[in-house]
Amino acid sequence: MTQAATHPPQALAAPAPLSRLFLLEAHRDPEAMPWLDRAGQRAGGWLHGAVQRPVPRLRRRALRVLAAAQPLFALDEATLRDKLTGLALRMRGSPLAAALEPCLAGSIAAVRLVTGLTPHPEQVMGALLLAEGGIAEMATGEGKTLTIATAAAVVAWRGRPCHVVTANDYLARRDAELFTTFYALCGLSVAAITGDTPLPSRAAAHAHDVVYTTARDLLGDFLRDRLALGRQPSPVALALGAMHGTVGGPQPVMRGLHQVIVDEADSVLVDEAVTPLIISSPRPDASLQAAAMDAVRLAAQLREGEDFTLKPALRHVELTAIGKDRLAALTGGLSAFWRSPERARELAGQALHAKYLMERDQHYVVREGKLVLVDELTGRLAEQRTLSLGLQQVLEATAGLELTPPAEVSARLSFQRFFRLFPLLSGTTGTAREARGELARVYRQRSVAIPTHRPVRRARLPLRLLPTEAAKFDAIVADALALAETGRAVLVGIRSVRSGEALLARFAARSPARAAGIRLLHAVNHAQESGIVAEAGQAGAITIASNMAGRGTDIALDAAVRAGGGLHVIIGEPNDYRRIDRQLIGRCARQGDPGSYRLYLCPQDEVIRRFLPAFVRAAWPRLPSGLAQRLAPALLVRAQRRAEGLSYNQRKRILEQDLHLDRTGF
């Protein structure tokens, strides 16, 4: 845990237990709106952009804020600290609309004194939007981290909890450490809560004014608090008892929910929302563990096409009628666990899923004899995550590992439902465009595209279509080496640990001496992330990276690279969602620097195999090369749109399940 040593002055101390009212009071969702109301909501969104023109209005306000901050730039630290204390008291005692602009001016002056950086008008526009509860779409490299800190200080001055949710533990720790001095100058304390933060230390961390954390850690603490407080009579009784010191039993670790600022909002609010968070406790079950071993042996005896069919796009396995009969015959002499046909089919389906749809070094890695899942969207290890419904044990048996005890579910909640509980939700991302509709439908949030501070100097090179994965990797190696020879820095984006290792081997086969200097960043060696990123912008550098390099990564270029054309990004394996590719592209041409990118594609790429119709996949390689090349961009867009549609439907079902539980009792 990263934790600031400073605490707010007594005059700014947060009001105590009443803020915990937010912990248990769910904001009940209205019933589904009639179609006419939905149409009116869409029309209102169009009018908001067309008539109100939020960008010019935000710019005028940002210029007023910067003008108000100018006199504060000349103050010494002690005088500015006194001024900020007065602004914090004003923020508590005045309506937000009246206090926001002068208080944000004070926050900007503090940022300038601590960092030497003066936020530019576009960053101030973003900070205004965040403080008021909106989604700011800011291009990568535009200083979203500084924008968030500037807004978070103003939000925390209101005396209620301010949570800043980042995409991963690394960013939570980094940002909390980076702005500790700034928050201290503002009379505020800051902490980071990550997956490594022990449970006993979390209450102390949540007591700080600003808490940087991840969505999983925040929701996990919320669910554990709900479990601990499940027997309390009511939120009001809890608050009154805490005020008089009469509450016994388990106490919540969180101060409550007030405002959350979500960095990389599309990743957190959309991508991570595909699966709910489940709190569970180990429940040893020898019969289930033995059945998992039996299921792996049974899966090896079933034949694809005859006994079962695979649906890669849905990551689903379906037993045929023949397969069900064969399974019944094979399980006839097994334990009583297999006597239920439904249970037998479910466990056999899980074993087939593990065998045919879960690939080592892509969906999971084995580290120190333990199976660790990999988050495909971020490329990072999901060490706190396990599979449910027995699939974890089946996957471990498939990998030949020692089985972990099954777990019993204690609580669950979707990320959509959780973030809708916050009275104020705001966020920023560089890729909100594709998720704009879902952010509006699910979270009632409209995103505003903030213009870039400097013109974008990013060159897009034509897509390269190769017939096979081997040919594609060879082309990537040749192009990357050629560009590096000219003094450019090259970042190659891949999707899995396996692909990264295979590509590095291609570099070694072509140029052994050159390959020794190539850096590889993926889930397994994530501890070296900061060092690898620090060297990625040097002249002649070639870096192979998973999606870890797609968010929150600022690759600083040396002068020779900038003069030679900047960073060149190679998308070696297109992702399921266009937003993920755009995040990787955003690593180049940041803040007015030059840069370029190119996408490489082959029919064996996973997004093509999973999401294009079978007849298209069969016909495409047989087309003349020129026609196949011209069709490639459109086919990729078609595949990615189908992937996005399927993912949205899955998130919608999860939210509907949670709303049903909400209506019938949590």
C-alpha positions as CSV (number, residue, x, y, z in Angstrom):
1,M,0.0,0.0,0.0
2,T,1.2,3.5,-0.8
3,Q,0.1,6.0,1.7
4,A,0.8,9.6,2.3
5,A,2.2,10.6,5.6
6,T,0.2,13.9,5.7
7,H,-3.3,14.3,7.1
8,P,-5.7,17.2,6.6
9,P,-5.8,20.0,9.1
10,Q,-8.4,19.7,11.8
11,A,-10.5,22.4,10.1
12,L,-10.8,20.2,7.1
13,A,-11.4,16.9,8.8
14,A,-14.1,14.8,7.0
15,P,-17.5,14.6,8.7
16,A,-17.6,11.3,10.4
17,P,-20.0,8.4,10.4
18,L,-22.9,9.9,8.5
19,S,-21.0,9.5,5.2
20,R,-21.4,5.8,5.8
21,L,-25.1,6.2,4.9
22,F,-23.9,5.9,1.3
23,L,-22.5,2.5,1.9
24,L,-25.8,0.7,2.2
25,E,-28.3,2.9,0.4
26,A,-28.7,1.5,-3.1
27,H,-30.1,4.0,-5.6
28,R,-33.0,1.9,-6.9
29,D,-33.1,1.8,-10.6
30,P,-36.4,2.8,-12.3
31,E,-38.3,0.2,-14.3
32,A,-37.4,-0.1,-18.0
33,M,-38.4,3.1,-19.8
34,P,-41.1,3.0,-22.5
35,W,-39.8,3.4,-26.1
36,L,-41.1,6.9,-26.3
37,D,-39.1,7.9,-23.2
38,R,-36.0,6.3,-24.7
39,A,-36.5,8.2,-27.9
40,G,-36.8,11.4,-25.9
41,Q,-33.6,10.6,-24.1
42,R,-31.7,10.1,-27.3
43,A,-33.1,13.3,-28.7
44,G,-32.0,15.1,-25.6
45,G,-28.5,13.8,-26.0
46,W,-28.4,15.1,-29.6
47,L,-29.7,18.5,-28.5
48,H,-27.1,18.6,-25.7
49,G,-24.4,18.4,-28.3
50,A,-26.0,20.4,-31.1
51,V,-27.6,23.3,-29.2
52,Q,-25.6,23.6,-25.9
53,R,-22.3,23.1,-27.6
54,P,-20.5,22.0,-24.5
55,V,-16.9,22.3,-25.8
56,P,-17.0,26.1,-26.5
57,R,-18.7,26.6,-23.1
58,L,-16.1,24.5,-21.3
59,R,-13.3,26.5,-23.1
60,R,-14.7,29.8,-21.9
61,R,-14.9,28.6,-18.4
62,A,-11.4,27.1,-18.5
63,L,-10.0,30.4,-19.6
64,R,-11.7,32.1,-16.7
65,V,-10.2,29.6,-14.3
66,L,-6.7,30.1,-15.7
67,A,-7.1,33.9,-15.4
68,A,-8.2,33.5,-11.8
69,A,-5.1,31.3,-11.1
70,Q,-2.6,33.8,-12.5
71,P,-2.4,35.9,-9.3
72,L,-1.9,32.8,-7.2
73,F,1.2,31.8,-9.2
74,A,3.2,34.5,-7.5
75,L,2.4,33.3,-3.9
76,D,5.0,31.5,-1.8
77,E,4.2,28.1,-0.4
78,A,3.0,29.2,3.0
79,T,0.7,31.9,1.6
80,L,-0.7,29.6,-1.0
81,R,-1.3,26.9,1.6
82,D,-3.4,29.4,3.7
83,K,-5.3,30.4,0.5
84,L,-6.0,26.8,-0.3
85,T,-7.4,26.2,3.2
86,G,-9.8,29.0,2.7
87,L,-10.9,27.7,-0.7
88,A,-11.5,24.2,0.8
89,L,-13.8,25.8,3.4
90,R,-15.5,27.6,0.7
91,M,-16.0,24.4,-1.3
92,R,-17.8,22.9,1.8
93,G,-20.0,25.8,2.4
94,S,-21.1,26.8,-1.1
95,P,-23.0,25.2,-3.9
96,L,-20.7,23.5,-6.4
97,A,-21.6,25.8,-9.2
98,A,-20.5,28.9,-7.2
99,A,-17.3,27.5,-5.7
100,L,-15.9,25.3,-8.5
101,E,-14.1,27.8,-10.7
102,P,-12.2,29.7,-7.9
103,C,-11.4,26.4,-6.1
104,L,-10.1,24.8,-9.3
105,A,-7.9,27.9,-9.9
106,G,-6.4,27.2,-6.5
107,S,-5.8,23.6,-7.3
108,I,-4.1,24.6,-10.5
109,A,-1.8,27.0,-8.6
110,A,-0.8,24.1,-6.3
111,V,-0.1,21.8,-9.2
112,R,2.2,24.5,-10.7
113,L,4.1,25.0,-7.5
114,V,4.7,21.3,-6.9
115,T,5.3,20.1,-10.4
116,G,6.3,23.2,-12.3
117,L,3.6,22.4,-14.9
118,T,0.7,24.8,-15.7
119,P,-2.3,22.8,-17.0
120,H,-3.3,24.0,-20.4
121,P,-6.8,25.0,-21.2
122,E,-7.8,21.6,-22.5
123,Q,-6.8,20.0,-19.3
124,V,-8.8,22.5,-17.3
125,M,-11.8,21.8,-19.5
126,G,-11.4,18.1,-18.6
127,A,-11.0,19.0,-14.9
128,L,-14.2,21.0,-14.9
129,L,-16.1,18.2,-16.5
130,L,-14.8,15.6,-14.0
131,A,-15.6,17.7,-11.0
132,E,-19.2,18.2,-12.2
133,G,-19.6,14.5,-12.9
134,G,-19.1,13.9,-16.7
135,I,-17.0,11.7,-19.0
136,A,-14.1,13.6,-20.7
137,E,-12.8,12.0,-23.9
138,M,-9.2,13.2,-24.0
139,A,-6.7,11.9,-26.5
140,T,-3.8,9.8,-25.2
141,G,-0.9,11.9,-24.2
142,E,-3.0,14.9,-23.3
143,G,-2.2,14.7,-19.6
144,K,-5.2,12.9,-18.2
145,T,-3.3,12.0,-15.0
146,L,-2.7,15.6,-14.1
147,T,-6.3,16.5,-15.1
148,I,-7.6,13.9,-12.7
149,A,-5.5,15.0,-9.8
150,T,-6.5,18.6,-10.3
151,A,-10.2,17.7,-10.2
152,A,-9.8,15.2,-7.4
153,A,-8.4,17.8,-5.0
154,V,-11.4,20.0,-5.5
155,V,-13.8,17.0,-5.1
156,A,-12.1,16.0,-1.8
157,W,-12.4,19.5,-0.4
158,R,-16.1,18.8,-0.1
159,G,-15.3,16.5,2.8
160,R,-16.7,13.3,1.3
161,P,-14.8,10.3,0.0
162,C,-13.1,10.7,-3.4
163,H,-12.1,7.5,-5.1
164,V,-9.9,7.5,-8.2
165,V,-10.2,4.2,-10.1
166,T,-7.3,3.3,-12.4
167,A,-6.9,0.5,-14.9
168,N,-4.4,-1.5,-12.8
169,D,-2.4,-1.7,-9.6
170,Y,0.7,-0.2,-11.2
171,L,-1.1,3.0,-12.1
172,A,-2.8,3.3,-8.7
173,R,0.5,3.1,-6.9
174,R,2.3,5.3,-9.4
175,D,-0.3,8.1,-9.4
176,A,-0.7,8.2,-5.6
177,E,3.1,8.5,-5.2
178,L,3.4,11.1,-7.9
179,F,0.8,13.5,-6.4
180,T,1.5,12.9,-2.6
181,T,3.2,16.3,-2.3
182,F,0.5,18.1,-4.3
183,Y,-2.3,16.7,-2.1
184,A,-0.4,17.6,1.0
185,L,-0.1,21.2,-0.1
186,C,-3.9,21.2,-0.6
187,G,-4.4,19.9,3.0
188,L,-5.4,16.5,1.8
189,S,-4.0,13.0,2.3
190,V,-3.8,10.3,-0.3
191,A,-3.4,6.5,-0.4
192,A,-3.3,3.7,-2.9
193,I,-5.1,0.4,-2.4
194,T,-4.0,-2.5,-4.6
195,G,-4.4,-6.2,-4.7
196,D,-1.3,-6.5,-2.4
197,T,-2.8,-4.3,0.3
198,P,-3.6,-6.6,3.3
199,L,-7.2,-6.5,4.5
200,P,-6.3,-5.1,8.0
201,S,-4.7,-2.1,6.4
202,R,-7.5,-1.2,4.1
203,A,-9.6,0.7,6.7
204,A,-6.6,3.1,7.3
205,A,-6.2,3.6,3.6
206,H,-9.9,4.4,3.0
207,A,-9.7,7.0,5.8
208,H,-7.7,9.2,3.5
209,D,-9.2,12.0,1.5
210,V,-8.3,10.7,-2.0
211,V,-7.9,7.0,-2.6
212,Y,-6.4,5.6,-5.8
213,T,-7.4,2.0,-6.4
214,T,-8.8,-0.4,-9.0
215,A,-12.4,-1.3,-9.7
216,R,-11.9,-4.8,-8.4
217,D,-10.4,-3.7,-5.1
218,L,-13.0,-1.0,-4.6
219,L,-15.9,-3.3,-5.3
220,G,-14.3,-6.1,-3.3
221,D,-14.1,-3.8,-0.2
222,F,-17.7,-2.7,-0.8
223,L,-19.0,-6.3,-0.9
224,R,-17.0,-7.3,2.2
225,D,-18.4,-4.4,4.0
226,R,-21.9,-5.4,3.0
227,L,-21.3,-8.9,4.3
228,A,-19.9,-7.5,7.6
229,L,-22.9,-5.2,8.0
230,G,-25.5,-7.6,6.9
231,R,-27.0,-8.0,10.4
232,Q,-27.0,-4.3,11.2
233,P,-30.6,-3.0,11.6
234,S,-30.4,-0.1,9.1
235,P,-28.0,2.5,7.7
236,V,-29.6,5.2,9.9
237,A,-29.1,3.0,13.0
238,L,-25.5,2.3,12.0
239,A,-24.7,6.0,11.6
240,L,-26.4,7.0,14.9
241,G,-24.7,4.1,16.7
242,A,-21.3,5.1,15.4
243,M,-21.9,8.7,16.5
244,H,-22.6,7.6,20.1
245,G,-20.0,4.8,20.1
246,T,-22.6,2.0,20.6
247,V,-22.1,0.0,17.5
248,G,-20.4,-3.3,18.1
249,G,-19.4,-6.2,15.8
250,P,-17.7,-5.9,12.4
251,Q,-17.1,-2.3,11.2
252,P,-16.9,-1.3,7.6
253,V,-13.5,-0.3,6.1
254,M,-14.9,2.2,3.7
255,R,-16.0,5.7,4.6
256,G,-18.8,5.4,2.0
257,L,-19.5,6.2,-1.6
258,H,-19.7,9.8,-2.9
259,Q,-17.8,10.6,-6.0
260,V,-15.6,8.3,-8.2
261,I,-13.3,9.5,-11.0
262,V,-12.6,6.6,-13.3
263,D,-9.4,6.8,-15.3
264,E,-9.6,4.8,-18.6
265,A,-13.4,4.9,-18.1
266,D,-14.2,2.7,-21.1
267,S,-11.9,-0.1,-19.8
268,V,-13.3,0.0,-16.3
269,L,-17.0,0.8,-17.0
270,V,-17.3,-1.3,-20.1
271,D,-14.6,-3.9,-20.7
272,E,-14.3,-5.1,-17.0
273,A,-18.0,-5.2,-16.7
274,V,-18.2,-8.4,-18.8
275,T,-18.1,-10.5,-15.6
276,P,-19.4,-9.6,-12.1
277,L,-17.1,-9.6,-9.1
278,I,-17.7,-12.5,-6.7
279,I,-16.6,-12.8,-3.1
280,S,-16.1,-16.4,-2.1
281,S,-14.6,-18.5,0.6
282,P,-12.8,-21.9,0.2
283,R,-15.1,-24.9,0.7
284,P,-13.1,-28.1,0.3
285,D,-15.0,-30.8,-1.6
286,A,-13.2,-34.0,-2.3
287,S,-15.9,-35.3,-4.6
288,L,-15.8,-32.2,-6.8
289,Q,-12.0,-32.4,-7.0
290,A,-12.1,-36.1,-8.0
291,A,-14.8,-35.3,-10.5
292,A,-12.6,-32.6,-12.1
293,M,-9.9,-35.2,-12.7
294,D,-12.5,-37.6,-14.2
295,A,-13.8,-34.8,-16.4
296,V,-10.4,-34.2,-18.0
297,R,-10.1,-37.9,-18.8
298,L,-13.6,-37.9,-20.3
299,A,-12.9,-34.8,-22.5
300,A,-10.0,-36.7,-24.1
301,Q,-12.4,-39.4,-25.2
302,L,-15.0,-37.1,-26.9
303,R,-14.6,-36.2,-30.6
304,E,-15.1,-32.8,-32.0
305,G,-17.8,-32.6,-34.7
306,E,-19.4,-35.9,-33.6
307,D,-19.7,-35.6,-29.8
308,F,-19.5,-31.8,-29.4
309,T,-19.3,-28.6,-31.4
310,L,-17.2,-25.6,-30.6
311,K,-18.5,-22.0,-30.9
312,P,-15.3,-19.9,-30.7
313,A,-17.0,-16.5,-30.9
314,L,-19.1,-17.3,-27.9
315,R,-16.4,-19.3,-26.2
316,H,-19.0,-22.1,-25.8
317,V,-19.0,-25.8,-26.2
318,E,-22.2,-27.8,-26.9
319,L,-22.6,-31.5,-26.7
320,T,-24.5,-33.2,-29.5
321,A,-27.1,-35.9,-29.0
322,I,-24.5,-38.5,-29.8
323,G,-22.1,-36.9,-27.4
324,K,-24.7,-36.9,-24.6
325,D,-25.3,-40.6,-25.1
326,R,-21.6,-41.3,-25.2
327,L,-21.1,-39.3,-22.0
328,A,-23.8,-41.3,-20.3
329,A,-22.1,-44.6,-21.3
330,L,-18.6,-43.4,-20.2
331,T,-19.8,-42.2,-16.8
332,G,-21.8,-45.3,-16.0
333,G,-19.2,-46.7,-13.7
334,L,-18.0,-43.5,-12.1
335,S,-18.9,-42.0,-8.7
336,A,-22.3,-40.9,-7.6
337,F,-21.3,-37.3,-8.6
338,W,-21.9,-38.3,-12.2
339,R,-25.4,-39.8,-11.8
340,S,-27.1,-36.5,-12.5
341,P,-27.1,-36.1,-16.4
342,E,-27.3,-32.3,-16.1
343,R,-24.3,-32.2,-13.7
344,A,-22.3,-34.6,-15.9
345,R,-22.9,-32.5,-19.0
346,E,-22.0,-29.3,-17.2
347,L,-18.7,-30.7,-15.9
348,A,-17.8,-32.4,-19.2
349,G,-18.6,-29.1,-21.0
350,Q,-16.2,-27.3,-18.7
351,A,-13.5,-29.8,-19.3
352,L,-14.0,-29.4,-23.1
353,H,-13.9,-25.6,-22.7
354,A,-10.6,-25.9,-20.7
355,K,-9.1,-28.2,-23.3
356,Y,-10.1,-26.5,-26.5
357,L,-10.8,-22.8,-25.7
358,M,-8.4,-22.0,-22.9
359,E,-4.8,-21.7,-24.1
360,R,-1.8,-21.6,-21.9
361,D,0.3,-18.4,-22.1
362,Q,-2.7,-16.6,-23.6
363,H,-5.6,-17.1,-21.2
364,Y,-3.5,-18.2,-18.2
365,V,0.1,-18.8,-17.2
366,V,1.6,-21.3,-14.7
367,R,3.8,-19.6,-12.1
368,E,5.4,-21.4,-9.3
369,G,3.1,-24.4,-9.8
370,K,0.0,-22.2,-9.6
371,L,-2.5,-21.3,-12.3
372,V,-2.8,-17.5,-12.8
373,L,-5.4,-16.1,-15.2
374,V,-4.4,-13.4,-17.7
375,D,-6.7,-10.4,-18.3
376,E,-6.8,-10.4,-22.1
377,L,-7.8,-6.8,-22.4
378,T,-5.0,-5.4,-20.3
379,G,-2.4,-8.2,-20.8
380,R,-1.8,-8.3,-17.0
381,L,-2.0,-11.1,-14.5
382,A,-5.3,-11.3,-12.7
383,E,-3.9,-12.8,-9.5
384,Q,-7.0,-12.2,-7.4
385,R,-9.3,-13.8,-10.0
386,T,-10.4,-17.4,-10.2
387,L,-13.0,-19.2,-12.4
388,S,-16.2,-20.3,-10.9
389,L,-18.6,-23.2,-11.1
390,G,-15.8,-25.8,-11.0
391,L,-14.0,-24.5,-14.1
392,Q,-11.0,-23.5,-12.1
393,Q,-10.4,-27.0,-10.8
394,V,-11.0,-28.5,-14.3
395,L,-8.6,-26.1,-15.9
396,E,-6.0,-26.9,-13.2
397,A,-6.5,-30.6,-13.8
398,T,-6.1,-30.0,-17.6
399,A,-2.8,-28.3,-16.9
400,G,-1.6,-31.1,-14.7
401,L,-1.5,-28.9,-11.6
402,E,-2.5,-29.4,-8.0
403,L,-6.2,-28.6,-7.6
404,T,-7.2,-25.7,-5.3
405,P,-10.2,-26.2,-3.1
406,P,-13.6,-25.1,-4.6
407,A,-15.1,-21.9,-3.3
408,E,-18.6,-21.0,-2.1
409,V,-20.1,-17.7,-3.3
410,S,-20.8,-15.2,-0.5
411,A,-21.7,-12.1,-2.5
412,R,-21.7,-10.9,-6.1
413,L,-22.3,-7.6,-7.9
414,S,-21.7,-6.4,-11.4
415,F,-19.5,-3.4,-12.0
416,Q,-22.4,-1.6,-13.8
417,R,-24.6,-1.9,-10.8
418,F,-21.8,-0.9,-8.4
419,F,-20.8,2.3,-10.2
420,R,-24.5,3.3,-10.6
421,L,-24.6,3.5,-6.8
422,F,-22.2,6.5,-6.7
423,P,-24.1,9.8,-6.3
424,L,-21.4,11.3,-8.7
425,L,-19.7,9.4,-11.4
426,S,-17.1,10.9,-13.7
427,G,-14.2,9.7,-15.8
428,T,-11.8,10.2,-18.6
429,T,-10.5,8.1,-21.4
430,G,-8.9,8.5,-24.8
431,T,-11.3,6.0,-26.5
432,A,-14.8,6.8,-25.4
433,R,-16.2,7.3,-29.0
434,E,-17.0,3.6,-29.6
435,A,-18.5,3.2,-26.1
436,R,-20.4,6.5,-26.0
437,G,-23.8,4.9,-26.5
438,E,-23.3,2.3,-23.8
439,L,-22.0,4.9,-21.3
440,A,-25.2,6.9,-21.9
441,R,-27.6,3.9,-21.7
442,V,-26.1,2.2,-18.6
443,Y,-24.6,5.0,-16.6
444,R,-26.7,8.0,-17.8
445,Q,-23.4,9.7,-18.7
446,R,-22.7,11.8,-21.8
447,S,-19.1,12.0,-22.9
448,V,-17.6,15.2,-24.2
449,A,-14.7,15.1,-26.7
450,I,-12.0,17.5,-25.5
451,P,-9.9,18.8,-28.3
452,T,-6.1,18.2,-28.3
453,H,-3.8,20.9,-27.1
454,R,-1.6,20.5,-30.2
455,P,-2.4,19.2,-33.7
456,V,-2.0,15.4,-34.0
457,R,1.0,14.5,-36.2
458,R,0.2,10.7,-36.5
459,A,0.7,9.0,-39.9
460,R,-1.4,5.9,-40.7
461,L,0.4,3.4,-43.0
462,P,-1.7,1.0,-45.2
463,L,-2.8,-2.2,-43.6
464,R,-0.6,-5.2,-44.5
465,L,-2.4,-8.5,-45.2
466,L,-0.3,-11.7,-45.1
467,P,-1.4,-15.2,-46.0
468,T,-0.3,-16.9,-42.8
469,E,0.8,-16.1,-39.2
470,A,4.4,-17.1,-40.0
471,A,4.5,-14.8,-43.0
472,K,3.0,-12.0,-40.9
473,F,5.6,-12.4,-38.1
474,D,8.4,-12.4,-40.7
475,A,7.1,-9.2,-42.2
476,I,6.9,-7.5,-38.8
477,V,10.5,-8.5,-38.0
478,A,11.8,-7.2,-41.3
479,D,9.9,-3.9,-41.1
480,A,10.8,-3.3,-37.4
481,L,14.5,-4.0,-38.0
482,A,14.5,-1.7,-41.0
483,L,12.9,1.2,-39.1
484,A,15.1,0.7,-36.1
485,E,18.2,1.0,-38.4
486,T,17.0,4.5,-39.4
487,G,17.0,5.6,-35.7
488,R,13.2,5.2,-35.1
489,A,11.9,3.6,-31.9
490,V,9.4,0.7,-32.6
491,L,6.7,-0.7,-30.4
492,V,5.1,-4.0,-31.5
493,G,1.8,-4.8,-29.9
494,I,0.8,-8.5,-29.5
495,R,-2.0,-10.2,-27.5
496,S,-0.5,-13.0,-25.5
497,V,2.6,-14.2,-23.8
498,R,2.9,-17.0,-26.4
499,S,2.8,-14.6,-29.3
500,G,5.4,-12.4,-27.7
501,E,7.8,-15.3,-27.2
502,A,7.2,-16.5,-30.7
503,L,7.9,-13.1,-32.2
504,L,11.1,-12.6,-30.2
505,A,12.3,-16.0,-31.5
506,R,11.7,-14.8,-35.1
507,F,13.9,-11.7,-34.3
508,A,16.6,-14.0,-32.9
509,A,16.5,-16.3,-35.9
510,R,16.9,-13.3,-38.3
511,S,19.4,-11.2,-36.4
512,P,20.8,-12.8,-33.2
513,A,22.9,-9.9,-32.2
514,R,20.1,-7.4,-32.7
515,A,17.6,-9.6,-30.8
516,A,19.7,-9.4,-27.6
517,G,18.7,-5.8,-27.2
518,I,14.9,-6.3,-27.9
519,R,12.8,-5.9,-24.8
520,L,9.7,-8.1,-24.2
521,L,6.9,-6.9,-21.9
522,H,4.1,-9.2,-21.0
523,A,2.2,-10.5,-18.0
524,V,5.0,-12.8,-16.8
525,N,7.7,-10.1,-16.5
526,H,5.4,-7.3,-15.5
527,A,7.7,-6.3,-12.6
528,Q,10.2,-4.9,-15.2
529,E,7.5,-2.7,-16.7
530,S,8.8,0.7,-15.7
531,G,12.4,-0.1,-16.8
532,I,11.2,-1.4,-20.2
533,V,8.9,1.6,-20.8
534,A,11.7,4.0,-19.9
535,E,14.0,2.6,-22.7
536,A,11.3,2.2,-25.3
537,G,11.7,5.7,-26.7
538,Q,15.4,5.5,-27.4
539,A,16.8,5.6,-30.9
540,G,16.8,2.1,-32.5
541,A,14.8,0.5,-29.6
542,I,12.4,-2.3,-30.4
543,T,9.9,-3.2,-27.8
544,I,7.4,-6.1,-28.0
545,A,4.5,-5.6,-25.6
546,S,1.2,-7.1,-24.8
547,N,-1.8,-4.8,-24.1
548,M,0.0,-3.8,-20.9
549,A,1.5,-1.0,-23.0
550,G,-1.9,0.2,-24.2
551,R,-3.1,2.2,-21.2
552,G,-1.4,4.6,-18.9
553,T,2.0,4.2,-20.6
554,D,3.9,7.3,-21.6
555,I,6.9,6.5,-23.7
556,A,9.3,9.5,-23.6
557,L,11.2,10.0,-26.9
558,D,14.8,11.1,-27.1
559,A,15.7,13.9,-29.4
560,A,17.0,11.7,-32.2
561,V,13.8,9.7,-32.4
562,R,11.6,12.8,-32.4
563,A,13.7,14.3,-35.2
564,G,13.6,11.0,-37.2
565,G,9.8,10.7,-37.2
566,G,8.9,9.6,-33.7
567,L,7.7,6.3,-32.3
568,H,6.3,3.7,-34.8
569,V,3.6,1.4,-33.5
570,I,3.0,-2.0,-35.1
571,I,-0.3,-3.7,-34.3
572,G,0.9,-7.3,-34.7
573,E,-2.4,-8.9,-33.6
574,P,-5.6,-6.8,-33.8
575,N,-7.8,-7.0,-30.7
576,D,-11.4,-7.9,-30.4
577,Y,-12.4,-4.3,-29.8
578,R,-11.3,-1.3,-31.9
579,R,-10.9,0.7,-28.7
580,I,-8.0,-1.5,-27.6
581,D,-6.2,-1.0,-30.9
582,R,-6.7,2.7,-30.6
583,Q,-5.2,2.7,-27.1
584,L,-2.1,1.1,-28.6
585,I,-2.0,3.5,-31.5
586,G,-2.2,6.3,-29.0
587,R,1.3,5.5,-27.7
588,C,2.7,7.3,-30.7
589,A,2.4,11.0,-31.8
590,R,1.6,12.2,-28.3
591,Q,1.6,15.9,-27.3
592,G,2.4,17.1,-30.8
593,D,5.3,14.6,-31.4
594,P,5.5,12.9,-34.8
595,G,4.6,9.2,-35.1
596,S,3.2,6.5,-37.3
597,Y,1.5,3.1,-37.1
598,R,0.6,0.1,-39.2
599,L,-1.7,-2.9,-38.7
600,Y,-0.7,-6.4,-39.8
601,L,-3.4,-9.0,-40.4
602,C,-3.7,-12.6,-41.5
603,P,-6.7,-15.0,-41.7
604,Q,-5.4,-16.9,-38.7
605,D,-5.7,-13.9,-36.3
606,E,-8.0,-14.7,-33.4
607,V,-10.5,-11.9,-34.0
608,I,-10.9,-13.2,-37.6
609,R,-11.2,-16.8,-36.6
610,R,-13.7,-16.2,-33.9
611,F,-15.9,-13.5,-35.3
612,L,-16.1,-13.7,-39.0
613,P,-18.7,-16.1,-40.5
614,A,-17.3,-19.4,-41.7
615,F,-18.1,-18.9,-45.3
616,V,-16.2,-15.5,-45.3
617,R,-13.2,-17.1,-43.7
618,A,-13.2,-19.9,-46.3
619,A,-13.6,-17.6,-49.3
620,W,-11.3,-14.8,-48.3
621,P,-7.9,-16.5,-48.8
622,R,-9.0,-17.7,-52.3
623,L,-9.6,-14.2,-53.6
624,P,-7.0,-12.4,-55.8
625,S,-4.4,-10.8,-53.5
626,G,-5.4,-7.3,-54.6
627,L,-9.1,-7.8,-53.8
628,A,-8.4,-9.6,-50.5
629,Q,-6.2,-6.6,-49.5
630,R,-8.9,-4.1,-50.3
631,L,-11.5,-6.1,-48.4
632,A,-9.3,-6.6,-45.3
633,P,-10.1,-3.4,-43.4
634,A,-13.8,-3.8,-43.9
635,L,-13.7,-7.5,-42.8
636,L,-11.7,-6.6,-39.7
637,V,-14.2,-3.9,-38.8
638,R,-17.0,-6.4,-39.3
639,A,-15.3,-9.0,-37.0
640,Q,-14.6,-6.4,-34.3
641,R,-18.2,-5.0,-34.4
642,R,-19.5,-8.5,-33.9
643,A,-17.2,-9.0,-31.0
644,E,-18.3,-5.8,-29.4
645,G,-22.0,-6.7,-29.9
646,L,-21.6,-10.0,-28.3
647,S,-19.7,-8.5,-25.4
648,Y,-22.4,-5.8,-24.9
649,N,-25.2,-8.4,-24.8
650,Q,-23.3,-10.3,-22.1
651,R,-22.9,-7.2,-20.0
652,K,-26.6,-6.4,-20.5
653,R,-27.6,-9.8,-19.2
654,I,-25.3,-9.5,-16.1
655,L,-26.8,-6.1,-15.3
656,E,-30.4,-7.4,-15.7
657,Q,-29.5,-10.3,-13.3
658,D,-28.3,-7.8,-10.7
659,L,-31.3,-5.5,-11.1
660,H,-33.5,-8.6,-10.6
661,L,-31.6,-9.4,-7.4
662,D,-32.0,-5.8,-6.4
663,R,-35.7,-5.9,-6.7
664,T,-36.1,-9.3,-4.9
665,G,-33.5,-8.6,-2.2
666,F,-29.7,-8.5,-2.3
